[in-house]
Amino acid sequence: MTSINQKSIIVIFGATGDLANRKLYPSIYRLFRKGKLSENFSVVGVARRPLTNEEFRNNVKKSIHQYEHDEIEYDQFAEHFHYIPFDVTDLAHYQELNDLLSQLDEKHRTEGNRIFYLAMAPEFFGTIAANLKSEGLTDTSGWTRLVIEKPFGHNLESAQVLNDQIRHSFREEQIYRIDHYLGKEMVQNIEVIRFANAIFESLWNNQFIANIQITSSETLGVEDRGKYYESSGALRDMFQNHMLQMMALIAMEPPIKLTPEEIRSEKVKVLRALKPITEDDVNNYFVRGQYDRGIVEEKAVNAYRESNGVEPESNTETFIAAKLLINNFRWAGVPFYIRTGKRMSTKSTEIVIQFKDLPMNLYDDKDKQMHPNLLVIHIQPGEGITLHVNAKKEEHGTTPTPIMLNYQNIENDKMNTTEAYEVLLYDCMCGDSTNFTHWDEVALSWKYVDIIAKAWERKADNFPNYLSGSTGPKDSERLLSRDGFHWWNVTEKGYTER
């Protein structure tokens, strides 16, 4: 695959929405200024709002205002953008769109390559896909690809219906299901850390690893997403996709080759190897929580039930902690602990690999317990890797003291820092589906999650059960303590329990 000058037309359904303005237009601009897009591209925005081309281009320029001192002219970039007021159920609008795409193909010499990006409500996905096919928009001399944002279904049954609708018009290899976590630099770095370092890969098994912890915590609440979150919760919003995807990358076997097909195959094997659970098992392996009022960053904040669009007696979880077991030769007996929540004490996404203790402590100091070795992959907000080892720091004696071997990906020029959507858009243009989720992964994830959801729907929990600004409900601590472990919080100064 070439690394520059990708030629394509990107059609964005939902072009006036928040995602397009905050993520997609800045990402397209960054690709343009880095030379990964030449003049041979165009973006067509479609949405219900009756905008002119000029109004649409002004909106695009506002979305990239942070680059105001850039040497590239905004107008030069914005000339590639076009807009059509659109009703996704009106076939005449698809014909109008097709006429415009044909003109832009000729003008920008994009060779018939088209990306259809569905940045809108998922109930329209099937309709749009069917109409794109029936009205000839996918019948070109180049390639066509369909990009879909989550949520992909609400459970396995609805996801299967949605997938069947889309597959009537697009082949699986044409469908790019976005999980923006897979575009993050350090998530993509997981396979490099594992497969390019003998020091780690040779220890990456149940003989040497005690447990693995994956944490994604937010200080924000649901804000203005209360109505969406009521139908989603942390289980569907974070666990079913982002968290299980990171677990699969950590746990998968080395692929035969680093190709999308081989990597996907190994991730699917991990999801298939998850220890089966029943609804009766859920209370033993999963903890849910909902935030109450509290103090976050020295400000008093409301409870989840006080958010707009949230039911007064809502049983929706804003926190989930889980213990997962993988029934295969490499990981048998190693617990994978996963937690994610809103209104937590810190904003952080990190993976902690805790190695087993030595069979014998030669430095038996009753006043000082030997600290375990930890490998920490920091995904956000800081990107980097930290290895915690024991060494002698004092002038006299040989008492081991924990030290950190630390690498941080510090980018001084924030304008040039690669964003997840920038990576994923470019991958899609290149036809690289490595960092997108295949239907097999989606189906297996939903199959597992549906059991948890059904168990929680059977009875209401005692919500709210954790304060905003805390580390979550106390039961999440007990999930680990009964195995002799505890959550690690890793900071710039070192690590602390919980």
N, C-alpha and C positions, 0 to 999 in steps of 0.2 A: 504494500500500500504506500502511496506517495504521502508526503507530509505537508505539502503546500497546495494551494490553489484548487481546492475542492469546488467542483461546479455543481450547483443545484438551486432549485427554487424551494423555499420553505414556506409552506402554507400553514398559518397559525389560526386554528379555530379557537375563539376566545381571545382575540387580539387586543381587546381593551381591558382585560382582566389584570388582577394583581400579579399573577405569576409571570405573565408576558412582560409587564413593565418592570418588575423588580429583578427578574432573573434572565429571561430569554433575550430581550433586546440588548442589555449590557453584555451578555455572553457572545452574541453574534458580533457585536462591535469589537470586542476584544479579539475574536478570531480574525476579524478584518484587519485590525491594526497590527497584529502579529504576522500577517502575511499568509495565514492559513485559508483565507478567502481572497480571491482576486476580484476583478471586476465582473467575473462570470458567476454572479449570484443575484438572487432577488428574493425578497420576502413579501408575501401577500398576507395581509391581515384580514380576517373575516369575523364579524360579530354583529349583533343586532343593532348596535348604536349607529345612527345615520351620520357618519363622518365623511368629510372630503379627504382626498389624498393629502392636501396641505395640512389639515387638522391632525390627521393621523401621523404625519411626519413630524409635526411639532411635538406630539406626545412622545414619539420615539426619542427625539432630541432631549426632551426633559428627562427621560429615563436614563440617559447617559451623561447627565450634567456634571458628574464628578470628574469627567475628563476634559473640563473646559479649557485647560491649558495644553491640551494635546495638539500635536502638529498636524493631525489629520482634520480636514474640514468636516464639520458636522453635515453640511449640506451635501457634500460629495457622498457621504455614507447614506444619508436619508433618501437620496434619489433612487436607491434600490428598493424602497418600500412603497407598497401600493395597498389600497384598502377597498373592500367591497362590503356594503351593508348586506347582511346575510340572514336568511331563515333556513336552518338546517333541514327543515321538512319540505322546502319548496324546490322542486327539481329544476325550475327555470333558473334559479340562482346558481346551481351547479353548472349549468350550461354556460352561463355568463362567466363563471370562474374559469371554466375550461378554455373559453375563447381568450381570456386574459393570459392564462398560462402559456398558451400557444404563442401569443405575441411576445411574451417575456422570454420564452425559450429562444426565439429567433433573435431578439434584441441583445440578450446577454450570453448567447451561445452556451446555454446550460445543458444541451444535449439530451433533453427530455428527462433529466434526473429530478425527482420530486420527493420531498418529505412532507407528509401531512401530520402536523403536530396537534393533538387534541388536548388543548389546555382548558377544558371545560368539564361540566358535570358528566359523570360516567353514564348516565341514562341515555345520553345522546350518541355514545360510541358506536353502537350497532347500527343506528340509523345513518350516521355519517359514512361509516365504512360501506354500507350497502349502496348508498347513493353515489359515492365516489366511483364504485365499480359500474353501476348501471348506466351512469352518464358519461362513461368513457374517460374519466380523469386518470385512471390507472393504466390506460392503454397508450403507452408512449414508447419511443425508441430507446429510452434509458431505463433506469431503475426507479422503482417507487417503494417508499417505506412509510410505515405508520407508527408514530410515536404516541404512546399512551401514558398518561399520568395515573398514579394511584388515586383513589382506591380501585383495585380491579376486583369488583364484587364485594359482597358483604359476608359471604360464607362460600363454601365449596359449590353449593347448588347454583347460586346466582353468578358466581365466577364462571362456572361451566356454561351457563346460558349465554353470558356475555362473550365468552371465548368462541362458542359455536357461531354466534352472529357475525363476529369479526372474521372468522376463518372461512366464511362463505365468500368473502371478498379479497382476503389477503392470506398468503401462505405464512406459516409460522416463521420462516426465515425473514419475512418482510415486516414482522411485528416487533417493535422495540418498546418493551415495558420498562419505564424509567423508575429506578429507585435511586434518588439523588445521593444516598449514602455511598453507593458504589462508585460515584464519581469523585469522592473525597480522596485527596492525595495519600493519606496514610492508610486508608482502607485498601487502595490499590497497591500500597507498599507491603501489605501482608504477605503476598505470594513471593515478593523479592526477599523479604526478611527470612522467610522459611526456606525457600528453594535455592537461594544463593549463598547460604551460610551453613556450612557443615556443623558448626558449633551448636546451632539451634536445631536443625532438622534431625540430627542424630539423637537429640534428647526429646523430640516431639512425640511422646507416647506415655502410656500409663506406668512405665517403669520409673520415670523421672519427674513427671508432673503430678502434683497433688490436686490441684483444681484450677479452673480457668474462670475468670470473672469478666463479664461484659456489661459495662454501665453506660447509660446515656441519660443524663439528668439535665433538666432545664429549670431555670429560675422563673421563667414566664409561666403564667397560667394559660387558660384557653382563650383569653382576651375576647375578641369578637367572633370566635369560632364555636360558640357554645352549641348552636343548633347542629352543626356538623358533628361535634364531638359527642353529643348525646347518642348518636347512632353509630359511633365508632369506638370511643374509649381507647385507653392505652393499648389494649390487647390487639385491636385491629389497626390502630393508627401507627403503632411503632413495633410491637412484638412480631406480628405476622410477617412483616416485610423486612424492615431495617435490621432488627436484632437477630432474626433467624438467618439472614443473609451473612452477617458478620460471623456468626457461629459456624456456618458452613465453610466459609473461607479459612477460618482458623483450623477446623477439624478435617478438612478434605485430604485425601491421599494425593501424593505428587502425581500430576497428570503426565501422560505419555509425552505430550507436547503442549506448549502454552498457546493452544488455539481455543477459540470460543467453545467449540464442540467438546473438546476434551476436559476443559475446566468445568463446563456445565455438567458433564457426566459425573465428575467427582463430587460436585456439590449435591447433585441429586442423590448420590449414594449415601451421603451423610444424612439427608432428610429422611431417606428410607430407613436408615439405621437407628433413628430416634426410638428410644424405648417406648413401646405403646403404653398409653394410659387410658383408664376408664374414668367416667365421671366421678366415681367414688375415690379415685386417686388424687383428684385435683387439689383437695385441701391439704394433702401431704406434700405436694410438689409446687404449689403456686400460692402466692399471696397477692391480694389486691388492696388498693387503698384509694382514698379520695381526700383531697386537701381541704383543710379548714382555714379559717382566718389565721394570720400570722404576720411575721416581720420578714421581709425579703429586702436585702440591701438597704437596711435602715428605714424602710417604708412599710407602713401597715397595708396589708392587702386583704381582699375579700376571700371568702370561701368559694369553692367551685359552684355550690348551689345558689350563690348570689350572682352568678354570671348571666349575661343576656342569653336567652334561648335555652336555659337549663331548667329542668323541672325542679320544683322546691324540695321534693323527696327523691331526687335522682339516685339511682343505683349504679351509675356509670363510674367506672374506675379511671382515675388519673395517674395511677401508679400500679406497676406490676413487677413482682419478683418471682423468679422461677428457678427450679433445679431441674436440669435436663441431663439425661444419661444417653450415651450413644453405644448401642450394642454392636460393636465391632472389635476386631483384634487389637487395634491401636488404642482405643479409648475405653475399653471395658473397665468400669469402676471409677472413672474420673468424672466428678461432677462438673457440669458447666452451669455456673450461676449467672443469671441474666436479670438485670433490673433497669427499669426506665420509669421516669415520672416527671410530673410538672410541679412547679413551685417548690423545688428542692433547694438545698442550701447553696449549691454551686451549679454552674453551667459547665458540663464536662461530658465528653464521650471518650472512653478509654477501655482498653483490653488489658487485663492483668493476668499473666501466666505465673502461677506460684509453683515453684519447684519443690520437690520433696526434701525433707530434712536429711542430713547425713545420718547413717545408722548409729553413729557414736559421736558424742560431743567431747572432743579432747580439751576444749577450753571451758571446763565446767565451772562457771562462775555463778554462784548462787544468787548474786545480786544482779546479774545481767543475763538475760536469755538470748540465745543465738537467734538472729533474725533470718528468716528464710530468703532465698534468692528469688527475686521477682524480675520478670521481663515485662515492661509496660509499653504498650503502643498507644501514644497519645494521638487521638484523631481530631478533636477540637476542644477548646478554642486554639490551644497551641498544638502544633504538629511536631511529632518527634518520637524518639525511642529512648527509654531509660532502662538500664540494667542495674539492679541493686545487688551488690555483693558485699561480703565482709572482708575487712582489711584492718591492719594495724595503723592507728592514727596517733596514738599517744607516744610520748617520747620514751617512756619506760614501760616495760611489760609487753605482753603479747595478747591482751584482751581484744577480741575482734569487735570492730565497730562498723555499722553499715555505711557504705559510701555509694555514690551514684556515678555510673558511667553514662553520660548524657549526650544525646544528639538532639538538637532542635532545628527545625526547618524555619529559620528566621528570614523572612523576605522583607527587606527594607523598603522596597518599592511596592506598596500595597496595590497600586494600579496594575502591576504586572503579575500579581499573585493569581494563580490559576483557580478558577471556581469550578465547582462540581458540574454545573450545567454547561459550562464551556467545554469541559472534557467530554461529557456525554453527547452533546450536539456534534462535536467534531468526530467522535467515534461513529455516530450514526451516519454522517456524511461519508466516512471511510468504509462503511459496511462492517464495522467491528462490533459484534454483539456481545463481547466478553462481559461487559459491565452492565448488561441488561438482563432481566429475569425471563427465563423460558417458561412456557406453560407448565411443564412438568414440575418446576420449582414452586410455582404459584399453587398448583393443585395439591401438592404434598403439604405445603405450609397450611393451607386452609383445612385440609383433612385433620391435621393435628390440632389447630386452633379451635375448630368447631366443637370439639369435645369439651374444651375449657369453657367456651362461651355458654354451652348448654348447661353445664354444671352451675355456672354463676347466675344464669337466668332462673334457676329453680328456686332460689331464695335470695332475699335482700340481705346485704351485709350491714354491719353497724357503722355506717358512714355519718360524718367524716371521721377518719381515724388517724390522720397525721397533720401536724401543724405546717402551714406554709413556712418555708425557710428551714425545714428540718431535713433529715435523711430518709424520711418515709416511715411507714408503720413499724412498730416494734417487732411484729411477727416476721418481718423480712430479715431481722437479725437472727431470730431463732431458726430460720430456714437453714442457716449455715452453722450456727453454734452446735446444733445437735450432731453435726458431722465433725465437730472440732475445728471449724474454720470461722473466719469473720470477714466482712467486707473490708477491702483496702481503699482508702482515699489517698491518691498520690498527688503530692504538691511539689512545687519547685524546691522546697526545703527538704523534702523527703517523703516518707509515707506514715500514715497513722491508721489505726484501726477505725473502721466504720467511717 
